[in-house]
Every structure is written in C-alpha cells, then in structure tokens.
Amino acid sequence: MTGDEVQLLDDSIRDIFRFAELGKNDTFYHLGCGNGNSLAIALQEFSVRKAVGIEKDALKVAEARNLLEEKNLDAEIRCQDIVESDLSDATMILFWFSDMSITEKMFSKFLKLKPGCKIITIFDPLPEVMPEKVSFPYILHEVPFKLVSMKEQLIKIFETECIDFTTAWEFAERYTKAVGSPEAGNDRFLTILQTMMIWINARNLGLSCTKEVPAPVKAYAEILQNFFNIEVNHLIK
Ligand SMILES: C[S@@+](CC[C@H](N)C(=O)[O-])C[C@H]1O[C@@H](n2cnc3c(N)ncnc32)[C@H](O)[C@@H]1O
C-alpha cells in the first residue's frame, strides 16, 4: 500500500486551510498535489499569493494543469520528485506522507526553510517536532522546529497521558472522516488499523492506561491476523 492513489476531498482541503489559517500573504506548496484541487482552492477561496504543486506522476500533473486552466487560475505545477524540489520561497506546505524513506529526506530540507514557514501534516507529526497547533488529524509545525521526545509530542497531539482503546478509536475515526471518501466501503477497516497504530504507539511510549493489553486490542489483533494476514502483535512491547 503506497497511498499514491489517495486524493484529499475538497471539503477536507478547506478544513485544512481554515485550520492552518492560509491567507493572502502565503506562498502555498502542496507536495504530492495529485489532481491539483488544493491549488485551485488555495488560489480561489483563500487568495494565496502563489500556489505551487509538486507531483511525480505525469498523468496527475496533466490532470492538475487542465483543472487550473479550466478555472483560469495561475499555479505552478512541477512534475518532479518532492525530494528534489526547491521549496525555498514556501510559507505554507501541505505534506501528507508517512513513508519513512521520504519523511527523513524531507525533514532535512524542512530544517533549512525560512523561519515562520509552516508545514501541515496529516495523522503523523514530523519526527520529534513539537507541533504548533493540532486539530487531529491535522498537525501544524513551524520553522524553526522545537525538538522534543516522541512522548511529549504524543501528549500534545492527544491532549492526555492516558490513551486507552476508546480514545485511540475516537482519534482514528477523526482521521477516517477526514481522509475517507464518502463511498468508501473500507472506512471501518481503516479505523481499526489506525486505532491499533495509535494505541500501540501510546503503549510503547508508556501512555496506555493499563499494564495489561485491553480485550478489544487483543480481539482486533486476532481479526487482522486471521482475516487480513496483518500481524501487529510483534509491535506491542
Ligand atoms: C500526497 S501523497 C498521500 C499519500 C502518501 N503517499 C502517504 O501514504 O502518506 C499522494 C500523492 O503524492 C504523489 N507522490 C508520491 N510520492 C511522491 C514523490 N516522491 N514526489 C512527488 N510526488 C509524489 C502521488 O503520485 C500522489 O499523487
């Protein structure tokens, strides 16, 4: 599962922009911009000074250029690997990647950005950076980064030091609602997977509420193993 076919819906993009307070003084970058809908919304509804999309898939680049042309909007769309991209004039970046091989490379680029530049991620924060603002699953970071432990980061994101199964489920559902498509039949599956990830990370950082593994976690670990061949037990420390 690469996530390359995932496309944010217009309403999620509007929520993200309102959360990040995107505005007329911003030079907005979307890394992995897909069909370019975020660039159109940034220009048309949030009046950004400049919108830049970077996308490695030539077909999606063509689709994005068409969309912008149809709407008579002027955005820069680069057919490029984000790892190679020049982001130096960005003031607001949307970066939705969880692949470590990309996040690690991008992190060193982000460190060199102008002070005040903001980076929005979804679900995963930037590694060991204290977020400026959170409306889960949206997370806003600002350059220069304040580096903290993963535990401090999680407490800031979940606003609690005790993440039980129900809390993990509630946050996972927010993620599913934000990124799921209305006709998706796999929303429940996504929520289960993300719940397990949230709970296991919390557990491994000493933030799960009890010493014993709760019954629903055991049950879902079994379901994932037996029906989907996904093994998560080895992740639980
Ligand atoms: C924004 S990402 C979202 C999902 C992400 N892959 C994840 O799982 O976190 C999806 C978009 O990024 C594009 N993309 C993936 N890797 C890229 C890269 N290295 N450079 C530029 N675009 C990329 C894909 O073609 C797709 O349109």
The ligand as a Gaussian input file, in Angstrom:
#p B3LYP/6-31G(d) Opt

LIG

0 1
 C        0.233000      13.257000      -1.043000
 S        0.577000      11.593000      -1.162000
 C       -0.557000      10.998000       0.004000
 C       -0.374000       9.664000       0.444000
 C        1.042000       9.311000       0.890000
 N        1.695000       8.514000      -0.138000
 C        1.022000       8.563000       2.200000
 O        0.765000       7.372000       2.233000
 O        1.227000       9.175000       3.219000
 C       -0.118000      11.076000      -2.695000
 C        0.369000      11.822000      -3.905000
 O        1.760000      12.058000      -3.848000
 C        2.379000      11.683000      -5.093000
 N        3.752000      11.294000      -4.748000
 C        4.147000      10.204000      -4.053000
 N        5.488000      10.202000      -3.895000
 C        5.958000      11.350000      -4.484000
 C        7.250000      11.916000      -4.652000
 N        8.331000      11.324000      -4.159000
 N        7.352000      13.084000      -5.332000
 C        6.246000      13.706000      -5.829000
 N        5.002000      13.210000      -5.712000
 C        4.840000      12.047000      -5.043000
 C        1.498000      10.566000      -5.623000
 O        1.611000      10.436000      -7.033000
 C        0.121000      11.038000      -5.186000
 O       -0.479000      11.873000      -6.129000

